[in-house]
Every structure is written in structure tokens, then in C-alpha cells.
Amino acid sequence: MENNIAVAALSALAHGGRLAVFRLLVQAGLEGLPAGEIARSLGVPANTMSTHLAILSHAGLATFERHSRFVVYRANIDSLRELMVFLAKDCCQGREDLCGQLIIDLSCS
């Protein structure tokens, strides 16, 4: 992963509202959620939710698919995994005694 891609993803997640949206999408799994349902679940106005979802999509953390008049959003788990590996890749300079469990946890996902 390139630094600029990681910065875009981290920047998108560095907002409490967008982090809540992303976590909700992760919990929804492959099924995803319609934008309106996400807004209702989090008590956020539709126009604000639209902005949050656009930023997450632009950062590669969410994907969307149109189903007639609904737009269903899903967390991009591959991008999340790449980001986590990117952040932990040089963890503790490879010393398993310091961060071995983190590496195991990341590789098992």
C-alpha cells in the first residue's frame, strides 16, 4: 500500500461519524446496508450521511451498488486488511516477542 492511500483511508476514519458508519458497515458484512438505513441507525441527516459515505468510498473503504432506487453500501474488507497490514508491517522491527500476537491476529483475518 502506498503512503497516500493509507493517509486517505486514515483521514476518512479520523472523524467520529465516519468511523461509526464504517464500523456499522463492517458489522453488516457482505450484505451491506442501504444508505437510508445507515442514516437512521446512526441518527444522522441524509445529506450528512451522503457526505460520509462519499468520503469513505473515495478512500476505498466502502463500495456501493445501486439496487433500483436504493444504494447499498458495504465495507471494503480487503482495503481494511491492507491498511492494517501496512500499519503493522514494521511492527516492533519484526520482534515477535513485542508484537507477535498482533501479527498472528492480522494474518488470521
FENKA-V227211 format. One record per pair of residues at least 6 apart in sequence whose ideal C-beta (glycine too) atoms are under 7 Angstrom apart, sorted by the first residue. I is the first residue (numbers start at 1). J is the second residue. D is the distance in whole Angstrom. If there is no record, write none. Layout:
((I	J	D) (I	J	D))
This chain:
((1	82	5) (1	83	7) (1	86	4) (5	60	7) (6	83	6) (6	86	5) (8	59	5) (9	59	5) (9	60	6) (9	61	6) (9	79	7) (9	83	5) (12	18	6) (12	55	5) (12	56	5) (12	59	4) (12	61	6) (13	19	5) (13	22	6) (17	44	6) (17	52	6) (18	52	5) (18	55	6) (18	56	6) (20	42	6) (21	38	6) (21	42	7) (21	52	5) (21	53	7) (21	56	6) (22	56	6) (22	61	6) (22	75	6) (24	33	7) (24	38	6) (24	41	6) (24	42	7) (25	32	7) (25	33	7) (25	62	6) (25	73	6) (25	74	6) (25	75	4) (26	75	5) (30	74	7) (32	72	4) (32	73	6) (32	74	4) (33	72	7) (33	73	6) (34	70	5) (34	71	7) (34	72	5) (35	49	6) (35	50	7) (35	53	6) (35	71	5) (35	73	6) (36	46	7) (38	49	6) (38	73	7) (39	45	7) (39	46	5) (39	49	4) (53	62	6) (53	73	6) (56	62	4) (57	63	7) (57	64	6) (60	76	6) (60	79	5) (61	75	7) (61	76	6) (61	79	6) (61	80	7) (62	73	5) (62	74	7) (62	75	6) (62	76	6) (63	74	5) (63	76	5) (64	71	5) (64	72	7) (64	73	5) (65	72	5) (81	109	6) (84	106	6) (85	106	6) (88	102	6) (88	103	7) (88	106	6) (91	99	4) (91	102	6) (91	103	7) (92	98	4) (92	99	4))
